[in-house]
Amino acid sequence: MCKSGCSAAWRVGRAALGVLMVCAASVAGADMRGPDGWSLGVAEVPATPVPGAKPRTPARIEVLAGQAAEGSAPLQAMAPAEAVEAVRNGRLDAWVGVITDDVRLPGMLPRKRLDWSASPMAILRTDTDIHDWSALAGRTVCLSADGRYVGELAARFAAIEQVYPSATDALLALRTGQCDAAVQDEGFLRQLLKFPEWRKFSAQLAPYRPVMLEQIQRPDLPQVTRQALRQALEPARLRDLARDQAKTIAFEVYLDQTVPDCH
C-alpha cells in the first residue's frame, strides 16, 4: 500500500526521469562524434541494459559526470594502475575514481582531489539495534554490484553481504526487510536522506574511513578539453548530479516497491 510521500516521490521521480532522458539524448549525441571527443576513464563502465530491462541509475557519481561531460567520447573502463599508464602515454586524456594507496603516480601527472565523498556510509531503519560498524558482524548488508564496497564489509566487520545488481535494488531490499543495512557513497546517501520517504531509514553509521574521488589527467591537455573536464567535475556540478541521481534512484525504488516497508 502506498504511504504518505509516495505522490511526492512520483512527482519528483517524473521530473528526474525527464532530466535523465534529456541528458541521455545529449550523451548519445556526444558519442556519435567518436574520435572528435576526448577520452575519460573510470574504474567500471555499466553494461548496456538488455531490451526491456528496468531503468537503473549507476551508483558511481563519476560515471554520471563522465556520461554528461561536454564533448567526451564513451567512457573507458580502466583500473587505477592501468589508467595511470594510459594517461602517462597519452592513450587516455583523464581518469576519475578512487586511487588506492598501492597505486604509484609519476610526478608529471597532475592529480586533483575532488569535492566528493566516496566514503562508505551505512543507512538503517531508525529502530535498529545496530549502532556501530562492529555490530554488523553476522548481520546482513545490502550492496550494489556497481558500488565500491563488495567484499570489504565481510572482510572488515564479518558482515553478511547481499549483493544486488544496482543501488536501486539494494535500497529496495533494505526497505522491504531483506537486510539490516545498506552501504553506499556518503555523498549519495546524504542526498537520498533529504527525501521524506527515507526518514524511516535515516539511522546512520558514519564512514569508518575517508575516501575522496580524485582525477588524473595528461599535462598537455588542450585548453578546451581542460575546461570541459573542469566543468564536469566542479563541486556544484557534482552536487547537482548527486541530487538528480538520488531523485531518480528514489523513484526507481518507489516504482518497484510492491510491498509495504518492513516493520
C-alpha positions as CSV (number, residue, x, y, z in Angstrom):
1,M,0.0,0.0,0.0
2,C,1.3,3.4,-0.9
3,K,2.0,5.6,2.1
4,S,2.3,9.4,2.5
5,G,5.2,10.7,0.5
6,C,4.6,8.3,-2.5
7,S,2.8,11.0,-4.5
8,A,5.6,13.4,-3.8
9,A,8.1,10.7,-4.8
10,W,6.1,10.1,-8.1
11,R,6.2,13.8,-8.9
12,V,9.9,14.1,-8.1
13,G,10.7,10.9,-10.0
14,R,8.9,12.0,-13.1
15,A,10.9,15.3,-13.1
16,A,14.1,13.4,-12.5
17,L,13.5,10.9,-15.3
18,G,12.8,13.8,-17.6
19,V,16.2,15.3,-16.7
20,L,18.0,12.0,-17.3
21,M,16.2,11.5,-20.6
22,V,17.4,14.9,-21.8
23,C,20.9,14.0,-20.5
24,A,20.9,10.7,-22.3
25,A,20.0,12.3,-25.5
26,S,22.9,14.8,-25.2
27,V,25.2,11.9,-24.3
28,A,24.1,9.9,-27.4
29,G,24.9,13.0,-29.5
30,A,28.4,13.2,-27.9
31,D,29.0,9.5,-28.5
32,M,28.3,10.0,-32.3
33,R,31.4,12.3,-32.5
34,G,33.7,9.4,-31.7
35,P,37.3,10.4,-32.5
36,D,36.4,14.1,-32.2
37,G,35.7,13.7,-28.5
38,W,38.1,13.5,-25.6
39,S,38.6,10.3,-23.6
40,L,37.8,9.8,-20.0
41,G,38.3,6.6,-17.9
42,V,36.6,5.3,-14.8
43,A,37.1,2.0,-12.9
44,E,33.9,0.4,-14.2
45,V,31.5,1.2,-17.0
46,P,27.9,0.0,-16.6
47,A,26.8,-2.7,-19.0
48,T,24.4,-1.7,-21.8
49,P,20.9,-2.6,-20.5
50,V,19.2,-5.5,-22.2
51,P,16.0,-4.7,-24.1
52,G,13.1,-4.5,-21.8
53,A,15.2,-4.2,-18.6
54,K,14.0,-1.8,-15.9
55,P,15.9,1.5,-15.9
56,R,18.7,1.6,-13.3
57,T,20.8,4.6,-12.4
58,P,24.6,4.0,-11.9
59,A,25.8,4.1,-8.3
60,R,29.1,5.9,-9.0
61,I,28.9,9.6,-9.5
62,E,31.9,9.7,-11.7
63,V,30.1,7.6,-14.3
64,L,27.2,10.1,-14.4
65,A,29.7,13.0,-14.6
66,G,31.6,11.4,-17.4
67,Q,28.5,10.5,-19.4
68,A,27.3,14.1,-19.2
69,A,30.7,15.7,-19.8
70,E,30.7,18.1,-22.8
71,G,32.4,16.6,-25.8
72,S,33.6,13.4,-24.2
73,A,33.7,10.1,-26.0
74,P,32.2,7.0,-24.4
75,L,33.7,6.2,-21.0
76,Q,36.6,3.7,-20.9
77,A,36.8,1.1,-18.1
78,M,40.3,1.0,-16.5
79,A,41.6,0.0,-13.1
80,P,43.6,2.8,-11.4
81,A,47.1,1.3,-12.1
82,E,46.2,0.7,-15.8
83,A,44.8,4.2,-16.1
84,V,48.0,5.8,-14.8
85,E,49.9,4.2,-17.6
86,A,47.3,5.1,-20.2
87,V,47.2,8.7,-19.1
88,R,51.0,8.9,-19.0
89,N,51.4,7.7,-22.5
90,G,48.5,9.7,-23.9
91,R,46.1,6.8,-24.7
92,L,43.7,8.3,-22.2
93,D,43.1,12.1,-21.5
94,A,41.9,11.8,-17.9
95,W,40.6,9.3,-15.3
96,V,38.3,9.8,-12.3
97,G,37.8,7.5,-9.4
98,V,39.3,6.3,-6.1
99,I,43.1,6.0,-6.2
100,T,44.3,3.4,-3.6
101,D,47.5,3.7,-1.7
102,D,49.2,1.0,-3.7
103,V,49.0,2.9,-6.9
104,R,52.1,4.9,-7.7
105,L,51.7,8.1,-9.8
106,P,54.5,9.7,-11.7
107,G,55.2,13.3,-10.6
108,M,54.5,14.6,-14.0
109,L,50.8,13.6,-13.9
110,P,48.5,16.3,-12.5
111,R,46.4,14.8,-9.6
112,K,43.5,16.6,-8.0
113,R,41.3,15.6,-5.1
114,L,37.6,16.3,-5.9
115,D,34.9,17.7,-3.6
116,W,33.1,14.4,-3.4
117,S,33.0,11.9,-0.5
118,A,33.0,8.3,-1.7
119,S,33.5,7.2,2.0
120,P,31.4,4.1,2.9
121,M,28.4,5.1,4.9
122,A,25.5,2.9,6.1
123,I,21.8,3.7,6.5
124,L,19.4,1.6,8.6
125,R,15.9,1.6,10.0
126,T,15.5,4.2,12.7
127,D,14.5,1.4,15.2
128,T,17.7,-0.6,14.6
129,D,19.8,-2.1,17.3
130,I,23.0,-1.6,15.2
131,H,24.8,1.5,16.4
132,D,28.4,0.9,15.3
133,W,30.2,-0.9,12.5
134,S,31.4,-3.8,14.7
135,A,27.7,-4.6,15.4
136,L,27.4,-5.7,11.7
137,A,29.1,-9.0,12.5
138,G,26.7,-11.7,11.4
139,R,24.2,-9.1,10.1
140,T,23.1,-8.6,6.5
141,V,24.3,-5.7,4.5
142,C,22.9,-4.7,1.1
143,L,25.4,-3.6,-1.5
144,S,25.3,-2.8,-5.2
145,A,27.5,-4.6,-7.7
146,D,28.4,-1.3,-9.3
147,G,29.3,0.2,-5.9
148,R,32.7,0.2,-4.2
149,Y,32.5,-2.0,-1.2
150,V,31.8,-5.6,-2.2
151,G,33.9,-7.8,-0.1
152,E,35.1,-5.1,2.3
153,L,32.2,-5.3,4.8
154,A,32.6,-9.1,5.1
155,A,36.4,-8.9,5.5
156,R,36.5,-6.0,7.9
157,F,33.3,-6.5,10.0
158,A,32.3,-10.1,9.3
159,A,29.0,-8.8,7.9
160,I,26.9,-11.0,5.6
161,E,27.0,-9.2,2.2
162,Q,24.0,-9.4,-0.1
163,V,25.0,-8.0,-3.5
164,Y,22.3,-6.7,-5.8
165,P,22.7,-5.5,-9.5
166,S,22.2,-1.8,-8.7
167,A,21.9,0.7,-5.9
168,T,18.1,0.8,-6.6
169,D,17.8,-3.0,-6.0
170,A,20.0,-2.8,-2.8
171,L,18.0,0.0,-1.4
172,L,14.7,-1.7,-2.3
173,A,15.9,-4.7,-0.3
174,L,16.6,-2.5,2.7
175,R,13.1,-1.1,2.6
176,T,11.5,-4.5,2.3
177,G,13.4,-6.0,5.2
178,Q,15.8,-8.2,3.3
179,C,18.9,-6.8,5.1
180,D,19.8,-4.8,8.2
181,A,21.8,-2.0,6.5
182,A,22.7,-0.6,3.1
183,V,26.1,0.8,2.3
184,Q,26.8,3.3,-0.4
185,D,28.9,6.5,-1.0
186,E,28.4,9.1,1.7
187,G,27.8,11.8,-0.9
188,F,24.9,9.9,-2.5
189,L,23.2,8.8,0.8
190,R,23.2,12.2,2.3
191,Q,21.2,13.4,-0.8
192,L,18.9,10.4,-0.6
193,L,18.1,11.0,3.1
194,K,16.7,14.5,2.3
195,F,13.5,12.9,0.9
196,P,10.7,12.4,3.4
197,E,10.0,8.8,2.4
198,W,13.5,7.9,3.6
199,R,13.1,9.2,7.2
200,K,12.3,5.8,8.5
201,F,15.6,4.6,7.2
202,S,17.7,7.6,8.3
203,A,19.7,5.9,11.1
204,Q,23.3,6.1,10.1
205,L,26.8,4.7,10.6
206,A,29.3,7.4,9.8
207,P,32.1,6.5,7.5
208,Y,34.8,4.3,9.1
209,R,37.4,5.6,6.6
210,P,37.6,8.7,4.4
211,V,37.5,8.2,0.7
212,M,37.6,11.1,-1.8
213,L,37.3,11.0,-5.6
214,E,40.4,12.1,-7.5
215,Q,41.2,12.8,-11.0
216,I,44.4,12.5,-13.0
217,Q,45.0,14.0,-16.5
218,R,47.5,14.4,-19.2
219,P,49.7,17.5,-18.5
220,D,49.4,18.6,-22.2
221,L,45.6,18.6,-22.4
222,P,44.2,21.2,-24.9
223,Q,42.6,24.1,-23.1
224,V,39.1,23.3,-24.5
225,T,39.4,19.7,-23.0
226,R,40.8,21.0,-19.8
227,Q,37.8,23.4,-19.4
228,A,35.3,20.6,-20.2
229,L,36.8,18.4,-17.6
230,R,36.9,21.2,-15.0
231,Q,33.2,21.9,-15.7
232,A,32.2,18.2,-15.5
233,L,33.9,17.7,-12.1
234,E,33.4,21.1,-10.3
235,P,31.7,20.9,-6.9
236,A,28.5,22.5,-7.9
237,R,28.1,20.1,-10.9
238,L,28.8,17.0,-8.8
239,R,26.2,18.2,-6.2
240,D,23.6,18.7,-9.0
241,L,24.3,15.3,-10.4
242,A,24.1,13.7,-7.0
243,R,20.8,15.4,-6.3
244,D,19.3,14.2,-9.6
245,Q,20.8,10.7,-9.0
246,A,19.2,10.5,-5.6
247,K,15.8,11.7,-7.0
248,T,15.9,9.1,-9.8
249,I,17.0,6.2,-7.7
250,A,14.4,7.0,-5.1
251,F,11.8,7.0,-7.9
252,E,13.1,3.7,-9.2
253,V,12.8,2.2,-5.7
254,Y,9.2,3.6,-5.4
255,L,8.2,2.1,-8.7
256,D,9.4,-1.4,-7.8
257,Q,8.2,-1.5,-4.2
258,T,5.1,-3.6,-4.4
259,V,5.0,-4.4,-0.7
260,P,4.9,-2.1,2.3
261,D,8.0,-1.0,4.2
262,C,9.1,-3.8,6.5
263,H,8.1,-3.1,10.2
